Amino acid sequence: MRAFLDPGSDDTAFPQSVAAAIGLDLSSAPMGRAAGIGLVGSVLRYAEVSIQITDGKELRQWNAWVGFTTTRLIYPILGFAGFLQFFNAHFYGAKEEVELEVNSHFPGT
C-alpha cells in the first residue's frame, strides 16, 4: 500500500478501515487526538501492529504503535512515532526520492 512519508507528523496514522481489514479490534484501544495545519482535530485509536516496508530488494519489519482514524486519509501517514524514529532519511528533491537508512533505534529485522 502507498503511504505519505511526513517528517512533520508526530504520529504514524492509518485509516480505521485498515484495522478492520487486518482483524484488529480497536474498541478498547487507547485514544488520542491529532491535528494537521488548518484541519479539524481527529481522534486516533492506538494499537501495536507489525509494519513491513520493501523496495523490492530489502525488506524491513518491526512492531510499532500506530494511530487509526475514521478521518479520511488519501494515504496512510508515516510520521515520527512508529516509523521515522527508526530511520535516517535522506531527501533528494531534484530526483523526488527519499532514501531510508536504518538507525540504532530500529527494533526489527
C-alpha positions in Angstrom: 0.0 0.0 0.0 1.2 3.5 -0.7 1.7 6.0 2.1 2.8 9.6 2.7 6.2 10.0 4.4 5.7 13.0 6.6 8.7 14.2 8.7 6.4 16.9 10.2 3.9 14.4 11.6 4.3 13.2 15.2 2.4 10.0 14.7 2.1 7.3 12.1 -1.6 7.0 11.2 -3.7 4.7 9.1 -7.4 4.7 8.2 -9.5 2.7 10.6 -10.6 0.6 7.6 -7.1 -0.9 7.6 -7.6 -2.0 11.2 -10.8 -3.7 10.2 -9.2 -5.4 7.2 -6.5 -7.0 9.4 -9.0 -8.0 12.1 -7.8 -5.5 14.7 -10.4 -4.7 17.5 -10.0 -1.0 18.4 -13.0 -0.9 20.8 -10.8 -0.7 23.9 -7.7 0.9 22.3 -6.1 3.9 23.9 -7.2 7.2 22.3 -5.5 10.4 21.4 -6.0 13.4 19.2 -4.2 14.7 16.1 -4.5 17.8 14.0 -2.9 19.0 10.8 -2.3 22.5 9.5 -5.7 24.1 9.1 -7.5 20.9 9.7 -10.0 20.0 12.4 -8.7 17.6 15.1 -9.1 13.9 14.6 -9.4 11.1 17.1 -6.7 8.3 16.9 -7.1 4.9 18.4 -3.7 3.4 19.0 -2.6 -0.2 18.6 0.6 -2.1 18.2 1.0 -3.7 14.8 3.7 -5.2 12.6 4.9 -2.9 9.8 6.8 -4.0 6.7 8.4 -1.9 4.0 10.3 -3.0 1.0 11.9 -1.5 -2.1 11.7 -4.9 -3.8 15.3 -5.7 -2.8 15.4 -5.3 1.0 12.6 -6.0 3.5 12.3 -4.4 6.9 9.8 -5.4 9.5 9.1 -4.2 13.1 6.3 -3.8 15.7 5.1 -0.2 16.3 2.3 1.7 17.9 0.3 3.5 15.3 -2.9 5.5 15.3 -6.0 4.6 13.4 -8.6 7.2 12.4 -12.0 7.5 10.8 -10.8 10.8 9.3 -10.5 10.4 5.5 -6.9 10.0 4.5 -5.7 9.8 0.9 -2.9 7.6 2.0 -1.7 6.4 5.4 0.8 8.8 7.1 4.2 7.6 8.1 5.3 10.1 10.8 7.9 10.1 13.5 6.5 7.8 16.2 6.4 4.2 14.9 8.2 4.9 11.6 10.7 7.7 11.1 12.2 7.3 14.6 13.8 4.2 13.3 15.4 5.6 10.2 17.7 8.3 9.0 16.0 9.9 6.0 17.9 11.5 3.1 15.7 13.6 0.8 16.7 14.1 -2.8 14.4 16.9 -4.0 15.6 17.1 -7.6 15.1 13.4 -8.1 11.9 13.3 -6.0 13.3 10.4 -3.9 14.0 9.6 -0.3 16.4 7.1 1.0 15.8 5.5 4.4 18.7 4.1 6.4 18.0 2.0 9.5 19.3 3.7 12.6 20.4 2.4 16.0 16.8 2.6 17.4 15.4 0.2 14.8 13.8 -2.8 16.7 13.2 -5.2 13.9 14.8 -7.2 11.2 
